[in-house]
Amino acid sequence: MWQIILVLVFVVAMVVGPVMMMQPNKQERRLARLRSLAAKRGLRVNIGQNPANGEPHQIAVYSRLLPPPPKSVERPQWCVARQSLEHEINFSADWDWVAANRPDAALQAALKPWLLELPAAIRAVEMRESAVSVYWTESCWERQAQWQDSIEGCLGTIAKQLDWLAARAC
């Protein structure tokens, strides 16, 4: 009798164990909530390559879609990313251009102080034809008593920065 019960317990453990391992852990649930909140704010989230060739290699890209430009206007495409070292040849402190594409001089002048104010968790900023994006490590710089409040503050900052950039894209 005990052998049958022991075998049944073992079989149940073998069936339930892998199912329990497939459940998301606390960090994965938080990331899912964060990305869901971002989607509710109208942000698109995907995972992309870090344009700065630094750590982390895979990074979350938070984007705000832009309205299409008039047919006669071509929107400049560029990307600026944090470098591992601050150097005088960089565009601004530890920020430097990823490729040869650059925005016009007026936007470059506006970008310099703006980039210096961005939290360290934002690793790159990109303007494409259809969207403005920030590459974010998804670590929150705000510290509130509740995680939800902290992440709302960080998402608010991300959305505000993307809106600032989108306003200059037109």
Z-matrix of the N, CA and C atoms (Angstrom, degrees):
N
C 1 1.455
C 2 1.529 1 111.31
N 3 1.349 2 116.41 1 -47.06
C 4 1.464 3 120.20 2 -179.67
C 5 1.523 4 111.19 3 -64.01
N 6 1.290 5 116.79 4 -32.56
C 7 1.461 6 120.25 5 179.73
C 8 1.530 7 110.62 6 -65.32
N 9 1.313 8 116.90 7 -40.56
C 10 1.467 9 121.07 8 179.42
C 11 1.524 10 109.98 9 -65.24
N 12 1.325 11 117.22 10 -44.08
C 13 1.471 12 120.98 11 178.67
C 14 1.522 13 110.13 12 -63.20
N 15 1.319 14 116.76 13 -42.42
C 16 1.462 15 120.99 14 179.43
C 17 1.531 16 111.09 15 -63.33
N 18 1.317 17 116.70 16 -42.27
C 19 1.468 18 121.16 17 177.88
C 20 1.529 19 110.01 18 -64.52
N 21 1.334 20 117.81 19 -42.22
C 22 1.469 21 120.94 20 178.84
C 23 1.531 22 111.39 21 -63.05
N 24 1.323 23 117.21 22 -42.86
C 25 1.468 24 120.81 23 177.69
C 26 1.523 25 109.65 24 -61.72
N 27 1.320 26 116.69 25 -42.79
C 28 1.462 27 120.83 26 179.14
C 29 1.529 28 110.95 27 -62.77
N 30 1.321 29 117.50 28 -44.38
C 31 1.472 30 121.61 29 179.83
C 32 1.528 31 110.30 30 -63.33
N 33 1.322 32 117.28 31 -44.68
C 34 1.468 33 120.67 32 178.62
C 35 1.526 34 109.99 33 -61.63
N 36 1.328 35 117.24 34 -42.68
C 37 1.469 36 120.65 35 179.00
C 38 1.524 37 110.74 36 -62.63
N 39 1.321 38 117.20 37 -39.01
C 40 1.465 39 120.86 38 179.99
C 41 1.531 40 111.42 39 -69.01
N 42 1.310 41 118.04 40 -29.16
C 43 1.464 42 121.47 41 178.79
C 44 1.527 43 110.66 42 -82.68
N 45 1.319 44 117.60 43 -45.04
C 46 1.462 45 121.89 44 -175.28
C 47 1.529 46 111.68 45 -76.86
N 48 1.314 47 118.04 46 -34.01
C 49 1.468 48 122.01 47 -176.99
C 50 1.521 49 113.72 48 -54.22
N 51 1.328 50 118.69 49 -55.69
C 52 1.473 51 119.06 50 179.45
C 53 1.531 52 113.37 51 -62.44
N 54 1.326 53 117.10 52 -33.49
C 55 1.466 54 120.04 53 177.93
C 56 1.524 55 109.90 54 -64.31
N 57 1.322 56 116.80 55 -41.98
C 58 1.465 57 120.63 56 178.88
C 59 1.529 58 111.09 57 -65.52
N 60 1.325 59 117.24 58 -33.79
C 61 1.467 60 120.92 59 179.90
C 62 1.531 61 111.25 60 -70.09
N 63 1.325 62 118.09 61 -23.39
C 64 1.461 63 121.30 62 -179.09
C 65 1.521 64 112.54 63 -80.56
N 66 1.310 65 118.17 64 -12.31
C 67 1.456 66 120.45 65 179.68
C 68 1.523 67 109.78 66 -70.95
N 69 1.330 68 117.11 67 142.85
C 70 1.468 69 119.03 68 179.77
C 71 1.527 70 111.55 69 -66.76
N 72 1.329 71 115.04 70 144.88
C 73 1.465 72 118.98 71 177.01
C 74 1.530 73 109.51 72 -81.80
N 75 1.319 74 116.83 73 -179.89
C 76 1.466 75 121.56 74 -175.32
C 77 1.531 76 111.39 75 -60.25
N 78 1.331 77 117.24 76 -42.91
C 79 1.470 78 121.04 77 -179.86
C 80 1.531 79 111.15 78 -63.43
N 81 1.324 80 117.46 79 -42.57
C 82 1.462 81 121.08 80 179.27
C 83 1.528 82 111.41 81 -65.61
N 84 1.327 83 117.14 82 -37.59
C 85 1.473 84 119.90 83 177.25
C 86 1.526 85 110.45 84 -66.00
N 87 1.329 86 117.31 85 -39.56
C 88 1.468 87 120.49 86 178.41
C 89 1.527 88 110.96 87 -64.46
N 90 1.335 89 117.26 88 -42.73
C 91 1.464 90 119.77 89 177.81
C 92 1.524 91 111.07 90 -62.63
N 93 1.320 92 116.73 91 -39.82
C 94 1.468 93 120.08 92 178.11
C 95 1.526 94 110.27 93 -62.74
N 96 1.331 95 117.42 94 -42.70
C 97 1.475 96 120.32 95 178.12
C 98 1.524 97 111.05 96 -65.58
N 99 1.319 98 116.65 97 -42.31
C 100 1.463 99 121.26 98 178.48
C 101 1.523 100 110.52 99 -58.46
N 102 1.307 101 116.93 100 -48.42
C 103 1.465 102 121.06 101 -178.12
C 104 1.521 103 111.24 102 -68.17
N 105 1.319 104 117.26 103 -33.10
C 106 1.464 105 120.77 104 175.61
C 107 1.529 106 110.61 105 -66.30
N 108 1.326 107 116.80 106 -43.39
C 109 1.473 108 120.48 107 176.96
C 110 1.526 109 110.76 108 -62.69
N 111 1.322 110 117.04 109 -38.93
C 112 1.466 111 120.69 110 178.31
C 113 1.528 112 110.35 111 -62.95
N 114 1.318 113 116.88 112 -42.01
C 115 1.465 114 120.57 113 178.81
C 116 1.524 115 110.97 114 -62.80
N 117 1.334 116 117.17 115 -37.33
C 118 1.467 117 120.42 116 177.74
C 119 1.522 118 111.47 117 -65.95
N 120 1.322 119 117.52 118 -25.29
C 121 1.468 120 121.72 119 177.11
C 122 1.532 121 112.04 120 -86.72
N 123 1.319 122 116.81 121 3.50
C 124 1.458 123 120.63 122 178.48
C 125 1.518 124 114.06 123 86.08
N 126 1.322 125 117.45 124 15.11
C 127 1.459 126 120.76 125 178.69
C 128 1.521 127 109.64 126 -96.00
N 129 1.316 128 115.67 127 145.40
C 130 1.462 129 120.43 128 174.74
C 131 1.515 130 107.57 129 -100.18
N 132 1.312 131 116.41 130 138.49
C 133 1.464 132 121.28 131 -178.63
C 134 1.518 133 109.03 132 -124.10
N 135 1.325 134 115.85 133 130.59
C 136 1.457 135 120.88 134 170.02
C 137 1.523 136 108.45 135 -146.85
N 138 1.298 137 116.24 136 172.90
C 139 1.458 138 121.55 137 179.91
C 140 1.522 139 107.54 138 -105.53
N 141 1.339 140 115.92 139 131.30
C 142 1.457 141 120.53 140 -179.15
C 143 1.517 142 111.45 141 -138.03
N 144 1.314 143 114.77 142 176.95
C 145 1.462 144 121.78 143 177.12
C 146 1.518 145 109.42 144 -76.61
N 147 1.310 146 117.08 145 139.17
C 148 1.458 147 121.82 146 174.88
C 149 1.528 148 107.84 147 -67.21
N 150 1.329 149 118.87 148 118.33
C 151 1.465 150 120.33 149 -176.85
C 152 1.525 151 113.75 150 -67.86
N 153 1.320 152 117.90 151 -16.30
C 154 1.464 153 120.98 152 -177.79
C 155 1.527 154 112.55 153 -88.05
N 156 1.315 155 118.24 154 2.70
C 157 1.467 156 122.01 155 -177.70
C 158 1.520 157 112.13 156 56.70
N 159 1.306 158 116.79 157 28.86
C 160 1.459 159 121.00 158 179.50
C 161 1.513 160 110.76 159 -112.04
N 162 1.301 161 114.68 160 -167.05
C 163 1.463 162 120.98 161 177.13
C 164 1.517 163 108.89 162 -89.31
N 165 1.274 164 121.02 163 142.25
C 166 1.456 165 127.29 164 -10.66
C 167 1.529 166 110.69 165 -76.44
N 168 1.336 167 116.56 166 156.13
C 169 1.468 168 120.54 167 -179.55
C 170 1.524 169 110.91 168 -72.59
N 171 1.333 170 116.82 169 -42.17
C 172 1.460 171 122.42 170 175.82
C 173 1.520 172 107.23 171 -101.30
N 174 1.327 173 116.06 172 132.57
C 175 1.466 174 119.47 173 -174.37
C 176 1.526 175 109.34 174 -144.59
N 177 1.318 176 115.96 175 151.65
C 178 1.466 177 121.03 176 179.09
C 179 1.525 178 109.71 177 -75.06
N 180 1.324 179 115.76 178 135.54
C 181 1.462 180 122.51 179 178.93
C 182 1.527 181 107.30 180 -114.06
N 183 1.332 182 116.12 181 116.20
C 184 1.462 183 122.69 182 178.42
C 185 1.521 184 107.20 183 -102.53
N 186 1.337 185 116.50 184 123.17
C 187 1.463 186 121.05 185 -173.27
C 188 1.517 187 112.03 186 -126.44
N 189 1.322 188 114.66 187 150.62
C 190 1.467 189 123.13 188 171.82
C 191 1.527 190 105.23 189 -117.45
N 192 1.326 191 116.17 190 121.83
C 193 1.463 192 120.01 191 178.71
C 194 1.517 193 110.19 192 -68.82
N 195 1.320 194 115.36 193 144.75
C 196 1.464 195 121.88 194 179.00
C 197 1.519 196 109.53 195 -107.18
N 198 1.323 197 116.75 196 148.91
C 199 1.467 198 117.83 197 173.10
C 200 1.526 199 108.60 198 -67.79
N 201 1.322 200 117.30 199 150.92
C 202 1.464 201 118.29 200 179.77
C 203 1.530 202 110.70 201 -62.16
N 204 1.329 203 117.25 202 140.29
C 205 1.466 204 119.30 203 178.39
C 206 1.529 205 109.90 204 -73.06
N 207 1.326 206 116.99 205 161.81
C 208 1.469 207 118.76 206 173.84
C 209 1.531 208 109.73 207 -56.43
N 210 1.310 209 116.28 208 151.31
C 211 1.467 210 120.66 209 -175.42
C 212 1.525 211 113.17 210 -56.88
N 213 1.317 212 117.47 211 -30.77
C 214 1.467 213 120.53 212 -177.69
C 215 1.531 214 112.79 213 -83.18
N 216 1.328 215 117.11 214 -7.54
C 217 1.467 216 120.82 215 -176.21
C 218 1.526 217 109.73 216 -109.54
N 219 1.322 218 115.50 217 131.08
C 220 1.457 219 120.15 218 174.65
C 221 1.522 220 108.46 219 -107.04
N 222 1.303 221 116.14 220 121.91
C 223 1.462 222 121.25 221 -178.15
C 224 1.535 223 109.08 222 -76.39
N 225 1.338 224 117.26 223 131.14
C 226 1.468 225 118.80 224 178.91
C 227 1.529 226 111.04 225 -67.33
N 228 1.319 227 115.50 226 144.41
C 229 1.457 228 120.55 227 177.48
C 230 1.520 229 108.14 228 -115.76
N 231 1.323 230 115.65 229 130.48
C 232 1.459 231 120.32 230 -177.84
C 233 1.518 232 109.98 231 -157.25
N 234 1.310 233 116.03 232 165.49
C 235 1.462 234 121.99 233 177.37
C 236 1.524 235 108.41 234 -147.15
N 237 1.322 236 115.47 235 134.12
C 238 1.462 237 121.95 236 176.36
C 239 1.531 238 106.69 237 -125.96
N 240 1.341 239 116.18 238 136.23
C 241 1.466 240 120.01 239 -174.58
C 242 1.521 241 111.22 240 -136.44
N 243 1.324 242 114.22 241 155.13
C 244 1.467 243 120.04 242 175.62
C 245 1.525 244 108.80 243 -69.76
N 246 1.303 245 115.03 244 135.60
C 247 1.455 246 121.42 245 175.90
C 248 1.525 247 108.68 246 -99.76
N 249 1.302 248 116.43 247 164.40
C 250 1.464 249 119.46 248 -177.14
C 251 1.525 250 112.11 249 -70.05
N 252 1.331 251 117.04 250 -24.53
C 253 1.463 252 120.91 251 179.92
C 254 1.520 253 110.78 252 -128.97
N 255 1.313 254 115.35 253 143.75
C 256 1.462 255 120.37 254 172.47
C 257 1.526 256 106.95 255 -80.28
N 258 1.329 257 116.04 256 130.38
C 259 1.460 258 119.81 257 -176.84
C 260 1.520 259 109.33 258 -146.60
N 261 1.301 260 116.46 259 151.52
C 262 1.468 261 120.50 260 -177.77
C 263 1.522 262 113.40 261 -67.77
N 264 1.336 263 118.35 262 -20.52
C 265 1.466 264 119.01 263 178.40
C 266 1.532 265 112.09 264 -82.17
N 267 1.337 266 117.04 265 -10.97
C 268 1.467 267 120.43 266 176.31
C 269 1.527 268 109.90 267 -67.97
N 270 1.311 269 115.34 268 161.59
C 271 1.462 270 121.00 269 178.69
C 272 1.525 271 111.36 270 -61.61
N 273 1.332 272 116.79 271 -48.46
C 274 1.463 273 121.55 272 -178.83
C 275 1.524 274 108.61 273 -154.28
N 276 1.320 275 116.81 274 109.00
C 277 1.477 276 123.03 275 -179.28
C 278 1.528 277 109.68 276 54.55
N 279 1.354 278 117.37 277 -114.98
C 280 1.469 279 119.00 278 -179.81
C 281 1.533 280 112.61 279 -97.33
N 282 1.313 281 118.16 280 14.16
C 283 1.469 282 123.68 281 177.99
C 284 1.524 283 109.41 282 -99.73
N 285 1.341 284 115.62 283 134.15
C 286 1.462 285 119.65 284 176.63
C 287 1.527 286 109.83 285 -146.79
N 288 1.322 287 115.36 286 159.48
C 289 1.457 288 121.77 287 -178.49
C 290 1.517 289 109.86 288 -69.71
N 291 1.324 290 115.95 289 142.78
C 292 1.458 291 121.06 290 -179.56
C 293 1.521 292 110.63 291 -85.58
N 294 1.311 293 118.30 292 -36.51
C 295 1.464 294 122.47 293 -179.70
C 296 1.524 295 108.50 294 -132.90
N 297 1.304 296 115.77 295 -172.98
C 298 1.466 297 120.51 296 -176.75
C 299 1.528 298 113.07 297 -73.32
N 300 1.326 299 118.24 298 -20.51
C 301 1.469 300 120.86 299 -178.01
C 302 1.523 301 111.08 300 -67.59
N 303 1.339 302 115.48 301 137.43
C 304 1.462 303 121.89 302 179.79
C 305 1.529 304 108.91 303 -137.87
N 306 1.331 305 117.09 304 151.06
C 307 1.470 306 119.16 305 171.89
C 308 1.525 307 109.44 306 -76.45
N 309 1.322 308 116.22 307 175.09
C 310 1.463 309 119.42 308 178.92
C 311 1.529 310 110.50 309 -67.67
N 312 1.319 311 115.83 310 168.17
C 313 1.472 312 121.74 311 -174.57
C 314 1.529 313 112.27 312 -60.64
N 315 1.331 314 117.40 313 -37.41
C 316 1.470 315 119.96 314 -179.24
C 317 1.527 316 110.96 315 -64.16
N 318 1.318 317 116.93 316 -43.71
C 319 1.463 318 119.83 317 179.01
C 320 1.526 319 110.46 318 -69.33
N 321 1.314 320 117.66 319 -37.40
C 322 1.469 321 119.74 320 176.77
C 323 1.526 322 110.63 321 -59.76
N 324 1.319 323 116.72 322 -41.69
C 325 1.469 324 120.46 323 179.11
C 326 1.532 325 110.84 324 -64.09
N 327 1.327 326 117.23 325 -37.78
C 328 1.467 327 120.75 326 178.80
C 329 1.531 328 111.42 327 -73.39
N 330 1.329 329 116.71 328 -31.36
C 331 1.461 330 120.56 329 -178.22
C 332 1.526 331 113.09 330 -69.45
N 333 1.326 332 117.50 331 -36.49
C 334 1.475 333 120.03 332 -173.87
C 335 1.526 334 113.00 333 -53.69
N 336 1.329 335 120.43 334 -56.59
C 337 1.471 336 118.46 335 179.37
C 338 1.532 337 112.54 336 -70.07
N 339 1.322 338 116.86 337 -31.85
C 340 1.463 339 121.01 338 -179.66
C 341 1.525 340 111.00 339 -62.96
N 342 1.328 341 117.33 340 -44.29
C 343 1.464 342 121.29 341 -179.71
C 344 1.524 343 111.78 342 -61.44
N 345 1.327 344 116.26 343 -37.07
C 346 1.466 345 120.37 344 -178.68
C 347 1.524 346 112.35 345 -66.45
N 348 1.327 347 116.98 346 -22.62
C 349 1.468 348 121.36 347 -179.81
C 350 1.527 349 113.22 348 -87.48
N 351 1.332 350 117.41 349 -11.11
C 352 1.467 351 119.64 350 -177.30
C 353 1.525 352 110.95 351 -70.60
N 354 1.333 353 117.20 352 142.80
C 355 1.470 354 120.53 353 177.05
C 356 1.534 355 111.20 354 -62.12
N 357 1.315 356 116.67 355 152.90
C 358 1.469 357 122.22 356 -178.21
C 359 1.526 358 112.52 357 -61.91
N 360 1.321 359 117.92 358 -23.66
C 361 1.465 360 120.97 359 -179.70
C 362 1.527 361 112.19 360 -70.26
N 363 1.321 362 117.93 361 -17.31
C 364 1.467 363 121.54 362 175.57
C 365 1.520 364 106.66 363 -87.10
N 366 1.337 365 115.37 364 116.11
C 367 1.459 366 121.11 365 -172.37
C 368 1.525 367 113.72 366 -96.73
N 369 1.335 368 118.27 367 -23.30
C 370 1.463 369 120.71 368 -179.23
C 371 1.522 370 109.53 369 -158.53
N 372 1.328 371 115.04 370 158.34
C 373 1.467 372 123.22 371 177.24
C 374 1.521 373 106.45 372 -131.38
N 375 1.330 374 115.94 373 135.67
C 376 1.459 375 119.59 374 -176.10
C 377 1.521 376 110.60 375 -137.28
N 378 1.321 377 115.49 376 141.34
C 379 1.462 378 121.49 377 172.11
C 380 1.526 379 106.79 378 -118.05
N 381 1.326 380 114.59 379 125.70
C 382 1.454 381 121.09 380 175.51
C 383 1.521 382 108.58 381 -120.38
N 384 1.290 383 115.87 382 175.85
C 385 1.466 384 121.44 383 179.92
C 386 1.527 385 111.33 384 -57.43
N 387 1.331 386 116.43 385 -38.17
C 388 1.463 387 120.12 386 -171.84
C 389 1.524 388 115.17 387 -108.84
N 390 1.345 389 118.42 388 -8.39
C 391 1.469 390 119.06 389 -174.49
C 392 1.524 391 111.53 390 -159.95
N 393 1.328 392 114.56 391 158.48
C 394 1.464 393 121.66 392 167.67
C 395 1.528 394 105.81 393 -110.71
N 396 1.325 395 116.18 394 141.80
C 397 1.459 396 119.98 395 -173.27
C 398 1.515 397 111.57 396 -139.02
N 399 1.328 398 114.79 397 151.00
C 400 1.461 399 121.32 398 167.76
C 401 1.525 400 107.18 399 -122.44
N 402 1.314 401 115.10 400 140.89
C 403 1.454 402 122.54 401 175.96
C 404 1.522 403 105.97 402 -96.78
N 405 1.326 404 115.80 403 116.02
C 406 1.456 405 121.45 404 -169.56
C 407 1.524 406 110.06 405 -125.98
N 408 1.318 407 117.19 406 136.41
C 409 1.467 408 121.93 407 178.85
C 410 1.525 409 112.42 408 -73.70
N 411 1.307 410 117.39 409 -5.86
C 412 1.466 411 124.90 410 -178.80
C 413 1.531 412 112.37 411 64.04
N 414 1.317 413 115.68 412 23.98
C 415 1.461 414 119.10 413 170.49
C 416 1.521 415 106.58 414 -100.30
N 417 1.304 416 115.66 415 132.83
C 418 1.462 417 120.75 416 -172.64
C 419 1.521 418 110.81 417 -89.72
N 420 1.312 419 116.22 418 134.48
C 421 1.465 420 122.33 419 179.91
C 422 1.521 421 111.63 420 -92.29
N 423 1.322 422 117.50 421 -11.17
C 424 1.468 423 121.28 422 178.57
C 425 1.520 424 109.14 423 -88.70
N 426 1.314 425 116.55 424 139.92
C 427 1.460 426 120.94 425 178.93
C 428 1.523 427 109.11 426 -122.15
N 429 1.314 428 115.44 427 103.97
C 430 1.457 429 122.72 428 176.72
C 431 1.527 430 108.11 429 -115.32
N 432 1.310 431 116.56 430 168.02
C 433 1.466 432 120.45 431 179.30
C 434 1.527 433 111.15 432 -63.11
N 435 1.314 434 116.80 433 -38.12
C 436 1.462 435 121.88 434 179.88
C 437 1.524 436 109.60 435 -105.11
N 438 1.342 437 116.48 436 137.47
C 439 1.458 438 121.00 437 178.67
C 440 1.523 439 110.46 438 -57.93
N 441 1.320 440 116.55 439 -41.04
C 442 1.469 441 121.63 440 -178.90
C 443 1.530 442 110.81 441 -58.06
N 444 1.323 443 117.62 442 -42.05
C 445 1.465 444 121.24 443 179.40
C 446 1.526 445 111.07 444 -66.77
N 447 1.329 446 116.62 445 -40.58
C 448 1.464 447 120.83 446 178.55
C 449 1.518 448 110.60 447 -60.93
N 450 1.321 449 115.72 448 -48.16
C 451 1.456 450 119.72 449 -175.61
C 452 1.523 451 111.02 450 -70.04
N 453 1.331 452 117.52 451 -33.36
C 454 1.470 453 120.19 452 175.05
C 455 1.527 454 109.89 453 -61.95
N 456 1.333 455 116.82 454 -41.03
C 457 1.460 456 120.38 455 177.80
C 458 1.514 457 112.20 456 -63.89
N 459 1.325 458 116.73 457 -43.77
C 460 1.467 459 120.43 458 179.22
C 461 1.525 460 111.25 459 -65.66
N 462 1.328 461 116.72 460 -43.81
C 463 1.468 462 119.85 461 178.13
C 464 1.523 463 111.11 462 -64.36
N 465 1.326 464 116.47 463 -36.43
C 466 1.462 465 119.71 464 176.23
C 467 1.519 466 111.35 465 -61.22
N 468 1.328 467 116.54 466 -41.50
C 469 1.464 468 120.66 467 177.62
C 470 1.519 469 110.81 468 -64.87
N 471 1.331 470 117.09 469 -45.15
C 472 1.469 471 121.19 470 178.88
C 473 1.528 472 109.73 471 -58.75
N 474 1.331 473 117.07 472 -48.56
C 475 1.468 474 121.25 473 -179.35
C 476 1.526 475 110.70 474 -61.50
N 477 1.331 476 117.09 475 -41.89
C 478 1.465 477 121.04 476 179.72
C 479 1.532 478 110.84 477 -63.70
N 480 1.327 479 117.00 478 -41.32
C 481 1.465 480 120.40 479 179.91
C 482 1.530 481 110.90 480 -67.83
N 483 1.324 482 116.66 481 -39.94
C 484 1.466 483 119.47 482 177.44
C 485 1.526 484 110.94 483 -66.49
N 486 1.322 485 117.41 484 -37.50
C 487 1.465 486 120.53 485 176.89
C 488 1.525 487 110.82 486 -64.60
N 489 1.335 488 116.87 487 -40.96
C 490 1.469 489 121.06 488 177.70
C 491 1.523 490 109.87 489 -59.36
N 492 1.320 491 115.82 490 -45.77
C 493 1.458 492 120.61 491 -179.24
C 494 1.528 493 111.45 492 -68.36
N 495 1.333 494 116.91 493 -40.35
C 496 1.467 495 120.80 494 179.69
C 497 1.524 496 111.03 495 -63.29
N 498 1.329 497 117.33 496 -35.57
C 499 1.470 498 120.69 497 179.36
C 500 1.526 499 111.02 498 -64.65
N 501 1.314 500 117.41 499 -27.66
C 502 1.462 501 120.98 500 -179.72
C 503 1.521 502 112.44 501 -90.99
N 504 1.322 503 116.92 502 -5.34
C 505 1.463 504 120.96 503 -179.09
C 506 1.520 505 112.02 504 -80.83
N 507 1.302 506 116.81 505 -20.81
C 508 1.474 507 120.40 506 -174.08
C 509 1.508 508 112.46 507 -84.94
